Amino acid sequence: MKRKLITSGSSFEEEIGYSRAVVQGDWIFVSGTTGFDYDTMTIIDDVVAQTDQCFKNIISVLQEADATLKDVVRVTYILPDATEFKLCWPVLKEYFGTIKPAATMFSAELADSRMKIEIQVTALKS
């Protein structure tokens, strides 16, 4: 099976030594993705806006791997403030309402205090 590494161009990937996503066969493993706009390396100080940007970033990576959100089988949400998770639900439902991947949410400090959510997905190309 051929392995393909995908980058977003984020400085974090180079500094830390990881890939935005790894494609291994039909599997796609997308690293924890935050609400940074990678084109401008800016981030909006709002958990809902960051959640939406996370999905835009994830969709872009999946497209590069010849996949879509419909291929996502597992999602993990990480928030520094668990009480903000409910604010994200309408955005989560917008993107995953009919797909319904297996999901986990937990609260943990993130690498940058501006980050309010990080989303990691695993997809299996159909």
C-alpha positions as CSV (number, residue, x, y, z in Angstrom):
1,M,0.0,0.0,0.0
2,K,1.3,3.4,-1.0
3,R,1.5,6.0,1.7
4,K,0.8,9.7,0.9
5,L,1.5,12.6,3.3
6,I,-0.7,15.7,3.0
7,T,0.4,19.1,4.3
8,S,-1.7,22.3,4.8
9,G,1.4,24.5,4.9
10,S,0.9,25.3,8.5
11,S,4.2,26.2,10.3
12,F,3.2,23.8,13.1
13,E,3.6,20.8,10.8
14,E,7.2,21.6,10.0
15,E,8.1,22.8,13.6
16,I,6.6,19.7,15.3
17,G,7.2,17.1,12.6
18,Y,3.8,15.8,11.5
19,S,1.5,15.7,8.5
20,R,-2.0,17.3,8.2
21,A,-3.1,13.9,7.0
22,V,-1.8,10.5,6.1
23,V,-3.4,8.4,3.4
24,Q,-2.7,4.7,3.7
25,G,-4.6,2.6,1.1
26,D,-8.2,3.6,1.4
27,W,-7.8,5.0,5.0
28,I,-7.3,8.7,5.6
29,F,-6.0,9.9,9.0
30,V,-6.5,13.6,9.5
31,S,-4.5,15.2,12.3
32,G,-6.2,17.3,14.9
33,T,-7.3,20.4,12.9
34,T,-8.0,23.8,14.5
35,G,-9.8,26.9,13.4
36,F,-6.8,28.6,11.9
37,D,-7.3,29.9,8.4
38,Y,-4.1,28.4,6.9
39,D,-4.0,30.9,4.1
40,T,-3.7,33.8,6.4
41,M,-2.6,32.0,9.6
42,T,-5.3,33.9,11.5
43,I,-7.9,32.6,13.9
44,I,-11.2,34.1,15.0
45,D,-11.8,34.3,18.7
46,D,-15.1,32.4,18.7
47,V,-15.7,28.7,19.2
48,V,-18.5,28.5,16.7
49,A,-16.5,30.3,13.9
50,Q,-13.5,28.1,14.7
51,T,-15.6,24.9,14.5
52,D,-16.8,26.0,11.0
53,Q,-13.2,26.8,9.9
54,C,-12.1,23.4,11.3
55,F,-14.5,21.7,8.9
56,K,-13.4,23.8,6.0
57,N,-9.8,22.8,6.7
58,I,-10.8,19.1,7.0
59,I,-12.9,19.2,3.8
60,S,-9.9,20.7,1.9
61,V,-7.6,17.9,3.2
62,L,-10.1,15.2,2.4
63,Q,-10.5,16.6,-1.2
64,E,-6.7,16.3,-1.6
65,A,-7.0,12.7,-0.6
66,D,-9.9,12.1,-3.1
67,A,-12.5,11.8,-0.3
68,T,-15.3,13.8,1.3
69,L,-16.9,14.2,4.7
70,K,-19.2,11.3,3.7
71,D,-16.2,9.0,4.1
72,V,-15.6,10.0,7.7
73,V,-16.1,7.1,10.1
74,R,-14.7,8.5,13.3
75,V,-14.4,12.0,14.7
76,T,-12.8,13.3,17.9
77,Y,-13.5,16.8,19.3
78,I,-11.2,18.4,21.8
79,L,-12.1,21.6,23.6
80,P,-10.2,23.4,26.4
81,D,-13.6,24.4,27.8
82,A,-16.1,21.6,27.8
83,T,-19.0,24.0,28.5
84,E,-18.5,25.5,25.0
85,F,-19.2,22.2,23.3
86,K,-22.9,22.6,23.1
87,L,-22.4,25.9,21.3
88,C,-20.8,23.9,18.5
89,W,-23.6,21.4,18.0
90,P,-25.5,23.3,15.2
91,V,-22.2,23.4,13.2
92,L,-21.5,19.7,13.9
93,K,-25.0,18.8,12.8
94,E,-24.7,20.9,9.7
95,Y,-21.6,18.9,8.5
96,F,-22.3,15.5,10.1
97,G,-26.1,15.4,10.6
98,T,-26.7,12.7,8.0
99,I,-23.2,11.1,8.0
100,K,-23.2,10.3,11.8
101,P,-19.6,9.1,12.3
102,A,-18.6,7.5,15.6
103,A,-17.7,10.4,17.9
104,T,-15.8,11.3,21.1
105,M,-15.4,14.7,22.8
106,F,-13.0,15.4,25.6
107,S,-11.6,18.5,27.3
108,A,-7.9,19.2,27.2
109,E,-5.6,22.2,27.0
110,L,-4.6,22.9,23.3
111,A,-1.2,23.9,22.0
112,D,-2.2,27.6,21.6
113,S,-4.4,29.5,23.9
114,R,-6.3,31.1,21.0
115,M,-7.5,27.6,19.9
116,K,-11.0,26.8,21.2
117,I,-11.6,23.5,19.4
118,E,-9.6,20.9,17.6
119,I,-11.2,18.2,15.4
120,Q,-9.6,14.9,14.3
121,V,-11.2,12.6,11.8
122,T,-10.5,9.2,10.3
123,A,-12.1,8.4,6.9
124,L,-12.4,5.3,4.8
125,K,-12.8,5.9,1.1
126,S,-15.9,4.1,-0.2
